[in-house]
Amino acid sequence: MSTTNPSRKRKRNCENRQVYVGNLPFDATEQELHDVFSVMGPIKNIWLAKRPPGFAFVTFKRTVHAYDAVKYLNGKKICNLEAKVEMCEVDFQEDLKRRTEENKKKLINQVN
């Protein structure tokens, strides 16, 4: 019987299921990205940057689909531009939460 820590396993899977998509046109839509990336496998979430535009994070339900997206879509035309598709090192939502907390602490220190 394995004694693997379940929270560690869940975090590792989450990190390995997310891809960064760069060099997108400013008018790219979530639906356009879904149409392209869903061919690789089921998608859990798409986060499309608004300010500044031009990039997105796509989270797949399975790790293998994220790796397939990088393998087959990096350098291909997505929304009429040659896109950069690569694996994320950390989960976007987790990283955003961490950075938000750090920024709150900085603001508090500046006020005091």
Beta strands, then each sheet from edge to edge (+ up, - down):
strand 1: 18-22
strand 2: 43-48
strand 3: 55-60
strand 4: 77-78
strand 5: 81-82
strand 6: 84-87
sheet 1: 2+ 3- 1+ 6-
sheet 2: 4+ 5-
end
